[in-house]
Amino acid sequence: MTLMILIPIVVIVIMLLVLVFLNGQTAQAAGEYRKAEFLSPAEKDFLRALDTSVGAKYRIFTKVRLADIISPVPGDKWQSRFNRISAKHVDFLLCGLTNGEPSCAIELDDRTHTASSRVERDDFLVHALKSAGVPIARFPVSLNYVGNEIMARVEAAVTKAPQAPQAAAVPKTAQTPGCPKCGKQMVLRKAQAGPNAGHSFWGCSAYPACKGIVSIG
């Protein structure tokens, strides 16, 4: 009788020990984390000056991923171009108060921006934003910022920014279909691979967000 009582107790103890062990392994795998420095002291100083000078006209966002602002033009090199912007961000992004659309990207340049690798990164960033029609203004780190100068440089960047080209698109005509999925205008494209390689088709202008297509012929 004593043995019959001890066996369930031993089983329960073993199960509890297994559960404790498994919980410890899970906690160890997850690891521990600490809060990172989201903004440097220089970025905080500039943010305060930026908010004072343009906060009444724009919404200010910090450290915005480049791939959330622009997207590569659809094509056979779309993925490689997306990879170049997916891990990059802009220091600040100004958006319209009412429509929330990006109005101007802002980069705060400290001494690290003089390094050759950083110069290459900055040149690419400026090119990518300008090619998409997104203005960018660059400010050197300073001990003192003048609000009027910040506003003037932002407005100058917004005013002279080129319009984004409508790449891989054809003029909208009565023959240009609307996307069957989202209703947006479609653009004429040509299949690069697969059984239909070389054949033209209508693809949604919102690709890759929408993958609607219309066959031709």
ROGU-512911 format. One record per residue (C-alpha): residue number from 0; residue in one letter; z, y, x. Coordinates in nm, 3 decimals. Layout:
BEGIN
[pt NUM A [Z Y X]] ...
***
This chain:
BEGIN
[pt 0 M [0.000 0.000 0.000]] [pt 1 T [0.089 0.237 0.286]] [pt 2 L [-0.248 0.171 0.449]] [pt 3 M [-0.432 0.248 0.125]] [pt 4 I [-0.257 0.586 0.111]] [pt 5 L [-0.317 0.672 0.476]] [pt 6 I [-0.693 0.602 0.471]] [pt 7 P [-0.780 0.881 0.221]] [pt 8 I [-0.552 1.120 0.408]] [pt 9 V [-0.724 1.044 0.738]] [pt 10 V [-1.066 1.088 0.576]] [pt 11 I [-0.966 1.425 0.434]] [pt 12 V [-0.830 1.542 0.771]] [pt 13 I [-1.150 1.437 0.947]] [pt 14 M [-1.363 1.621 0.690]] [pt 15 L [-1.154 1.936 0.734]] [pt 16 L [-1.191 1.916 1.112]] [pt 17 V [-1.568 1.877 1.075]] [pt 18 L [-1.588 2.181 0.847]] [pt 19 V [-1.383 2.391 1.089]] [pt 20 F [-1.608 2.283 1.375]] [pt 21 L [-1.928 2.362 1.183]] [pt 22 N [-1.799 2.706 1.079]] [pt 23 G [-1.714 2.782 1.439]] [pt 24 Q [-2.063 2.682 1.550]] [pt 25 T [-2.224 2.905 1.285]] [pt 26 A [-2.013 3.205 1.385]] [pt 27 Q [-2.092 3.147 1.750]] [pt 28 A [-2.468 3.125 1.678]] [pt 29 A [-2.461 3.448 1.477]] [pt 30 G [-2.284 3.630 1.758]] [pt 31 E [-2.115 3.966 1.740]] [pt 32 Y [-2.269 4.311 1.718]] [pt 33 R [-2.168 4.670 1.761]] [pt 34 K [-2.303 4.996 1.627]] [pt 35 A [-2.580 5.137 1.845]] [pt 36 E [-2.633 5.501 1.933]] [pt 37 F [-2.877 5.597 1.659]] [pt 38 L [-2.942 5.950 1.787]] [pt 39 S [-2.882 6.081 2.136]] [pt 40 P [-2.686 6.407 2.178]] [pt 41 A [-3.014 6.591 2.245]] [pt 42 E [-3.169 6.447 1.928]] [pt 43 K [-2.865 6.547 1.722]] [pt 44 D [-2.885 6.904 1.853]] [pt 45 F [-3.254 6.927 1.771]] [pt 46 L [-3.204 6.772 1.427]] [pt 47 R [-2.953 7.044 1.338]] [pt 48 A [-3.195 7.314 1.452]] [pt 49 L [-3.484 7.143 1.273]] [pt 50 D [-3.290 7.117 0.949]] [pt 51 T [-3.195 7.485 0.965]] [pt 52 S [-3.552 7.598 1.028]] [pt 53 V [-3.767 7.371 0.808]] [pt 54 G [-3.518 7.189 0.584]] [pt 55 A [-3.599 7.410 0.286]] [pt 56 K [-3.968 7.311 0.301]] [pt 57 Y [-3.969 6.953 0.430]] [pt 58 R [-3.764 6.635 0.408]] [pt 59 I [-3.666 6.521 0.757]] [pt 60 F [-3.663 6.156 0.859]] [pt 61 T [-3.562 6.025 1.200]] [pt 62 K [-3.699 5.741 1.411]] [pt 63 V [-3.976 5.636 1.175]] [pt 64 R [-4.187 5.336 1.274]] [pt 65 L [-4.544 5.436 1.354]] [pt 66 A [-4.683 5.145 1.149]] [pt 67 D [-4.508 5.289 0.841]] [pt 68 I [-4.700 5.617 0.883]] [pt 69 I [-5.049 5.501 0.980]] [pt 70 S [-5.251 5.180 0.964]] [pt 71 P [-5.553 5.062 1.166]] [pt 72 V [-5.894 5.085 1.007]] [pt 73 P [-5.992 4.737 0.880]] [pt 74 G [-6.204 4.542 1.127]] [pt 75 D [-6.210 4.246 1.363]] [pt 76 K [-5.952 4.412 1.596]] [pt 77 W [-5.711 4.508 1.318]] [pt 78 Q [-5.428 4.280 1.435]] [pt 79 S [-5.434 4.392 1.799]] [pt 80 R [-5.438 4.757 1.693]] [pt 81 F [-5.153 4.698 1.451]] [pt 82 N [-4.951 4.533 1.727]] [pt 83 R [-4.983 4.850 1.936]] [pt 84 I [-4.817 5.062 1.667]] [pt 85 S [-4.572 4.815 1.515]] [pt 86 A [-4.308 4.858 1.788]] [pt 87 K [-4.344 5.234 1.834]] [pt 88 H [-4.176 5.514 1.642]] [pt 89 V [-4.179 5.892 1.619]] [pt 90 D [-3.858 6.085 1.678]] [pt 91 F [-3.881 6.285 1.354]] [pt 92 L [-4.111 6.290 1.054]] [pt 93 L [-4.145 6.581 0.813]] [pt 94 C [-4.251 6.490 0.459]] [pt 95 G [-4.331 6.699 0.154]] [pt 96 L [-4.036 6.779 -0.071]] [pt 97 T [-4.218 6.676 -0.387]] [pt 98 N [-4.474 6.414 -0.289]] [pt 99 G [-4.288 6.252 0.002]] [pt 100 E [-4.610 6.226 0.201]] [pt 101 P [-4.602 6.269 0.582]] [pt 102 S [-4.672 6.632 0.676]] [pt 103 C [-4.598 6.639 1.048]] [pt 104 A [-4.462 6.404 1.314]] [pt 105 I [-4.236 6.549 1.580]] [pt 106 E [-4.165 6.422 1.930]] [pt 107 L [-3.875 6.552 2.136]] [pt 108 D [-3.969 6.538 2.504]] [pt 109 D [-3.695 6.490 2.763]] [pt 110 R [-3.732 6.409 3.133]] [pt 111 T [-3.827 6.046 3.063]] [pt 112 H [-4.158 6.164 2.918]] [pt 113 T [-4.282 6.252 3.268]] [pt 114 A [-4.289 5.886 3.375]] [pt 115 S [-4.643 5.744 3.396]] [pt 116 S [-4.573 5.468 3.143]] [pt 117 R [-4.425 5.721 2.903]] [pt 118 V [-4.719 5.959 2.947]] [pt 119 E [-4.956 5.675 2.856]] [pt 120 R [-4.745 5.592 2.552]] [pt 121 D [-4.736 5.958 2.441]] [pt 122 D [-5.113 5.997 2.482]] [pt 123 F [-5.171 5.692 2.265]] [pt 124 L [-4.924 5.817 2.004]] [pt 125 V [-5.096 6.154 1.980]] [pt 126 H [-5.440 5.991 1.959]] [pt 127 A [-5.334 5.743 1.689]] [pt 128 L [-5.172 6.009 1.470]] [pt 129 K [-5.457 6.257 1.507]] [pt 130 S [-5.719 5.992 1.432]] [pt 131 A [-5.534 5.923 1.106]] [pt 132 G [-5.512 6.294 1.025]] [pt 133 V [-5.136 6.317 1.073]] [pt 134 P [-5.027 6.636 1.256]] [pt 135 I [-4.788 6.609 1.548]] [pt 136 A [-4.579 6.876 1.717]] [pt 137 R [-4.401 6.823 2.048]] [pt 138 F [-4.089 7.008 2.158]] [pt 139 P [-3.919 7.001 2.498]] [pt 140 V [-3.546 6.939 2.502]] [pt 141 S [-3.360 7.270 2.522]] [pt 142 L [-3.006 7.400 2.520]] [pt 143 N [-3.103 7.653 2.254]] [pt 144 Y [-3.363 7.636 1.981]] [pt 145 V [-3.504 7.931 1.789]] [pt 146 G [-3.561 7.850 1.422]] [pt 147 N [-3.861 8.078 1.379]] [pt 148 E [-4.033 7.921 1.678]] [pt 149 I [-3.978 7.570 1.543]] [pt 150 M [-4.126 7.664 1.206]] [pt 151 A [-4.420 7.843 1.370]] [pt 152 R [-4.509 7.543 1.586]] [pt 153 V [-4.481 7.302 1.295]] [pt 154 E [-4.701 7.521 1.075]] [pt 155 A [-4.953 7.561 1.357]] [pt 156 A [-4.974 7.183 1.397]] [pt 157 V [-5.015 7.130 1.024]] [pt 158 T [-5.281 7.400 0.992]] [pt 159 K [-5.507 7.282 1.273]] [pt 160 A [-5.470 6.909 1.211]] [pt 161 P [-5.808 6.737 1.158]] [pt 162 Q [-5.874 6.541 0.843]] [pt 163 A [-5.867 6.164 0.879]] [pt 164 P [-6.217 6.016 0.896]] [pt 165 Q [-6.321 5.780 0.619]] [pt 166 A [-6.417 5.495 0.847]] [pt 167 A [-6.599 5.188 0.722]] [pt 168 A [-6.658 5.351 0.386]] [pt 169 V [-6.967 5.447 0.195]] [pt 170 P [-7.009 5.749 -0.034]] [pt 171 K [-6.875 5.684 -0.380]] [pt 172 T [-7.159 5.633 -0.622]] [pt 173 A [-7.210 5.480 -0.961]] [pt 174 Q [-7.289 5.150 -0.780]] [pt 175 T [-6.963 5.147 -0.582]] [pt 176 P [-6.728 4.910 -0.768]] [pt 177 G [-6.359 4.959 -0.819]] [pt 178 C [-6.119 4.701 -0.683]] [pt 179 P [-6.056 4.427 -0.942]] [pt 180 K [-5.694 4.404 -0.824]] [pt 181 C [-5.574 4.763 -0.786]] [pt 182 G [-5.861 4.979 -0.916]] [pt 183 K [-5.915 5.178 -0.595]] [pt 184 Q [-6.260 5.251 -0.455]] [pt 185 M [-6.413 4.967 -0.257]] [pt 186 V [-6.595 4.991 0.076]] [pt 187 L [-6.892 4.796 0.207]] [pt 188 R [-6.797 4.547 0.478]] [pt 189 K [-6.955 4.255 0.663]] [pt 190 A [-6.792 3.917 0.721]] [pt 191 Q [-6.731 3.857 1.093]] [pt 192 A [-6.657 3.485 1.084]] [pt 193 G [-6.658 3.178 0.863]] [pt 194 P [-6.933 3.036 0.644]] [pt 195 N [-7.023 3.384 0.516]] [pt 196 A [-7.047 3.547 0.861]] [pt 197 G [-7.306 3.824 0.859]] [pt 198 H [-7.301 3.864 0.481]] [pt 199 S [-7.195 4.194 0.326]] [pt 200 F [-6.929 4.223 0.059]] [pt 201 W [-6.718 4.488 -0.113]] [pt 202 G [-6.360 4.508 0.015]] [pt 203 C [-6.072 4.717 -0.118]] [pt 204 S [-6.021 5.049 0.066]] [pt 205 A [-5.645 4.983 0.054]] [pt 206 Y [-5.672 4.675 0.279]] [pt 207 P [-5.447 4.521 0.410]] [pt 208 A [-5.209 4.626 0.132]] [pt 209 C [-5.465 4.499 -0.118]] [pt 210 K [-5.710 4.218 -0.036]] [pt 211 G [-5.938 4.253 -0.338]] [pt 212 I [-6.307 4.165 -0.276]] [pt 213 V [-6.631 4.164 -0.476]] [pt 214 S [-6.921 3.946 -0.365]] [pt 215 I [-7.270 4.088 -0.329]] [pt 216 G [-7.559 3.884 -0.458]] 
***
